[in-house]
Amino acid sequence: MKFFLLIVFFAFFSPGLFAQDWSGIMDSTVNYSAGAGEAPDHSFGFEQFANLRLRVRTRDSVVFHAALNLAAMSGNYLESASSPLIYGPNYAAILELERLYFRITGEHIDTEAGLLRMNFGYGQVWASSDFLNPRNPMLQNARNRGVLGMNFSIYPADTLRFMAFAAAPSNPQEIEGAGFTPGLVMDKHWERGSFQGLYAFKTPGFSELPEDFDPPYTSTKNGIHYFGFSLKFDLGPGFVLDSLYSLNPEELNGIDSLSSGIGFDYSFMGGSLYLLFEYLFNGSTSITAVNSGGNWVNNHFLYGSAMYRISDFTSFNLAAIFCMDDLSFQPIFRLSYEAFQGFTLSLSARLPLDKRNFGGAEAGELGPIPPYTEGTAHEGRGTKFYMDISARLRY
């Protein structure tokens, strides 16, 4: 961390050698949650969050990127905090390194190395191919974390890319290479469509992890092979198909190892109304399943969203995520108002529902108290209502 701060200081005070680009966001958020089951009937939280980004260009082809997350929080935000906390008089604080990498670009090649975002596939909701960064559409404000690794890309043509990449093991204490993940990617683009093919291999075995390490990982003797592809095309409506198959030679689980999302989006009324629908098949041993570090237990999910722009400054979004196996679902509401350029006020709410809310007896995965408790990755477990009021400043 001292080395990083030294680089930032040197870049800031050396305008003759570097070109700097500072940017970021600051969020002030108040949360209210109504509990269910053993959770408190009412809980509150306050978070002040800032993301600071620095881009420094050296010469014409090398760019250095860094980003820090700073947060002060209280109340129910501490339960979901994933970084070490520093306690003050009435708050807990977090200092987290989000990005720290360089990029070298050439006419037909480029390379990146460090703590960076390596994203795969074209899926907007479930993103099955994006196996290094599992997504959860219930958490619309989730911040994508970086991966320690590197990649090298070759561009034989403007519309074609071949990339080799490697990611360090998920357990940072691993010293024998278990969980190291190299891979290859090919991207091809046409006028109305794009295709991506992916292969990756997670090396065998995992070292013993701390008891509270989340998500859980499965030990393998022969490693895991990942085969993925993603396809998008624009025919007025935009269509996407995004799939990843996880092959564990020790356990050939057939279709249970498949995660696949398919959907479409479309804009109406001159762009004022935007619709998005996407279906997920989640195999029980696939990359999006809880047992593999993902978020989901059941097999079939549907996400739908309608965003209406009331004016140039105000937008309204109504979404829902639906589990087709147990008929549980969560409506998600969001209202945003841009008070002035770079400053936005928003109100969001989420309501977990299942058969018990309508006279039934069966608990659902997306309901207030999911039947799956130990080892799951559901944010808001034991919550029957969730609301955020926030102000965001971009700079």
HELIX and SHEET records of a PDB file:
HELIX    1   1 LYS A    2  PHE A   12  1                                  11    
HELIX    2   2 GLY A  254  SER A  257  5                                   4    
HELIX    3   3 MET A  269  GLY A  271  5                                   3    
HELIX    4   4 VAL A  290  SER A  292  5                                   3    
HELIX    5   5 LYS A  355  PHE A  358  5                                   4    
SHEET    1   A19 ILE A  86  TYR A  87  0                                        
SHEET    2   A19 ALA A  92  THR A 105 -1                                        
SHEET    3   A19 VAL A  62  GLY A  75 -1                                        
SHEET    4   A19 HIS A  42  THR A  58 -1                                        
SHEET    5   A19 ALA A  19  GLY A  35 -1                                        
SHEET    6   A19 THR A 383  ARG A 394 -1                                        
SHEET    7   A19 PHE A 343  ARG A 350 -1                                        
SHEET    8   A19 SER A 328  PHE A 340 -1                                        
SHEET    9   A19 THR A 314  CYS A 323 -1                                        
SHEET   10   A19 HIS A 300  ARG A 309 -1                                        
SHEET   11   A19 LEU A 273  ASN A 282 -1                                        
SHEET   12   A19 LEU A 258  PHE A 268 -1                                        
SHEET   13   A19 GLY A 238  LEU A 247 -1                                        
SHEET   14   A19 ILE A 224  ASP A 234 -1                                        
SHEET   15   A19 GLY A 193  LYS A 202 -1                                        
SHEET   16   A19 THR A 181  HIS A 189 -1                                        
SHEET   17   A19 LEU A 160  ALA A 167 -1                                        
SHEET   18   A19 VAL A 147  ALA A 157 -1                                        
SHEET   19   A19 ILE A 109  LEU A 116 -1                                        
END                                                                             
